[in-house]
């Protein structure tokens, strides 16, 4: 645990980081680097957010672009 990136990742794991949890669960071979399957990683995080009762996901459609997902804190 001598490099700054390694220290940061270890601290994030110890603090229960969703991002590191998702990365570890969806890691792909990349030597010593932490690489992930992007689609599986995104699905993992999205499913976690959608299951969280204190977060409301609202999808809106803009006149000039595709639908955007807005995440807000539920009241």
VENFEN-V156303 format. One record per residue. N is the residue number from 1. RES is the residue in three letters. PHI is phi as a letter, one per 30 degrees, with the letter a starting at -180 (NA if undefined). PSI is psi in whole degrees, 0 to 359 (NA if undefined). Layout:
BEGIN
<<N | RES | PHI | PSI> <N | RES | PHI | PSI>>
END
This chain:
BEGIN
<<1 | UNK | NA | 53> <2 | UNK | c | 338> <3 | UNK | c | 150> <4 | UNK | e | 319> <5 | UNK | d | 318> <6 | UNK | d | 319> <7 | UNK | d | 315> <8 | UNK | d | 314> <9 | UNK | d | 320> <10 | UNK | d | 318> <11 | UNK | d | 318> <12 | UNK | d | 319> <13 | UNK | d | 314> <14 | UNK | d | 332> <15 | UNK | d | 1> <16 | UNK | i | 35> <17 | UNK | d | 125> <18 | UNK | d | 321> <19 | UNK | d | 315> <20 | UNK | d | 325> <21 | UNK | e | 313> <22 | UNK | d | 320> <23 | UNK | d | 315> <24 | UNK | d | 321> <25 | UNK | d | 339> <26 | UNK | b | 27> <27 | UNK | d | 147> <28 | UNK | b | 156> <29 | UNK | e | 130> <30 | UNK | a | 39> <31 | UNK | i | 230> <32 | UNK | d | 353> <33 | UNK | d | 155> <34 | UNK | c | 107> <35 | UNK | b | 149> <36 | UNK | b | 158> <37 | UNK | d | 111> <38 | UNK | d | 319> <39 | UNK | d | 315> <40 | UNK | d | 320> <41 | UNK | d | 312> <42 | UNK | d | 319> <43 | UNK | d | 317> <44 | UNK | e | 310> <45 | UNK | d | 317> <46 | UNK | d | 315> <47 | UNK | d | 322> <48 | UNK | d | 314> <49 | UNK | d | 315> <50 | UNK | d | 334> <51 | UNK | d | 347> <52 | UNK | d | 116> <53 | UNK | d | 340> <54 | UNK | d | 1> <55 | UNK | c | 130> <56 | UNK | c | 126> <57 | UNK | c | 122> <58 | UNK | b | 127> <59 | UNK | c | 128> <60 | UNK | b | 154> <61 | UNK | c | 125> <62 | UNK | c | 153> <63 | UNK | d | 334> <64 | UNK | c | 5> <65 | UNK | a | 183> <66 | UNK | d | 171> <67 | UNK | d | 138> <68 | UNK | c | 142> <69 | UNK | c | 126> <70 | UNK | c | 132> <71 | UNK | c | 125> <72 | UNK | b | 157> <73 | UNK | d | 126> <74 | UNK | d | 144> <75 | UNK | d | NA>>
END
